[in-house]
């Protein structure tokens, strides 16, 4: 039924966003101002330029771990802002 109404993908996105803290840890979670998914891309707004740069080096690992927590491939890219 969820698939019929197109809610399954949205629920997967919510599950992925809810796992952000577990994947990146409490320190980075506290520096995160906003998270949202558009067209399989996770947009992450951070309050630190240095952290933004640091996380860009670990982008592929973060994508892999978030998708693993969600139980399927929900995103294929992350944009840090």
C-alpha positions as CSV (number, residue, x, y, z in Angstrom):
1,X,0.0,0.0,0.0
2,X,2.8,2.4,0.8
3,X,4.3,1.8,-2.6
4,X,1.0,2.5,-4.3
5,X,0.7,5.9,-2.8
6,X,4.5,6.7,-3.2
7,X,5.1,6.9,0.5
8,X,7.7,4.1,0.6
9,X,10.5,6.3,-0.7
10,X,9.7,9.1,1.6
11,X,9.7,6.7,4.6
12,X,13.1,5.4,3.5
13,X,14.3,9.0,3.4
14,X,13.0,9.7,6.9
15,X,14.7,6.5,8.2
16,X,18.0,7.6,6.7
17,X,17.8,11.1,8.1
18,X,16.9,9.6,11.6
19,X,20.1,7.5,11.4
20,X,22.3,10.6,10.8
21,X,23.3,11.0,14.4
22,X,24.2,7.3,14.8
23,X,26.4,7.3,11.7
24,X,28.3,10.6,12.2
25,X,28.2,10.7,16.1
26,X,26.9,13.3,18.6
27,X,29.5,16.0,18.0
28,X,28.8,16.3,14.3
29,X,25.1,15.9,14.9
30,X,25.1,19.0,17.1
31,X,26.8,21.0,14.3
32,X,24.2,19.9,11.8
33,X,21.5,22.6,11.2
34,X,19.3,20.9,8.6
35,X,19.0,17.6,6.6
36,X,16.8,16.9,3.7
37,X,16.7,14.6,0.7
38,X,15.9,15.6,-2.9
39,X,16.2,13.3,-5.9
40,X,18.4,10.8,-4.0
41,X,20.8,13.5,-2.7
42,X,21.2,14.3,1.0
43,X,21.6,18.0,1.6
44,X,23.4,18.7,4.9
45,X,23.6,22.2,6.3
46,X,26.4,22.6,8.8
47,X,27.4,25.5,11.0
48,X,31.2,25.0,10.5
49,X,33.2,25.5,7.3
50,X,36.0,23.4,8.7
51,X,33.7,20.5,9.4
52,X,32.1,20.8,6.0
53,X,35.6,20.4,4.4
54,X,36.4,17.5,6.8
55,X,33.2,15.6,6.0
56,X,33.7,16.0,2.3
57,X,36.7,13.7,2.6
58,X,34.5,11.0,4.2
59,X,31.5,11.5,1.9
60,X,31.6,8.0,0.3
61,X,31.9,6.3,3.6
62,X,29.0,8.3,5.1
63,X,26.8,7.5,2.1
64,X,27.6,3.8,2.5
65,X,26.9,3.8,6.2
66,X,23.6,5.8,5.9
67,X,22.3,3.5,3.2
68,X,23.3,0.5,5.3
69,X,21.3,1.9,8.2
70,X,18.3,2.5,6.0
71,X,18.6,-1.1,4.7
72,X,18.7,-0.1,1.0
73,X,20.2,2.5,-1.3
74,X,18.3,5.6,-0.5
75,X,20.9,8.3,-1.5
76,X,23.7,8.3,-4.0
77,X,25.3,11.7,-3.1
78,X,25.7,14.2,-0.3
79,X,26.0,17.9,-0.6
80,X,27.4,19.7,2.4
81,X,26.4,23.4,2.8
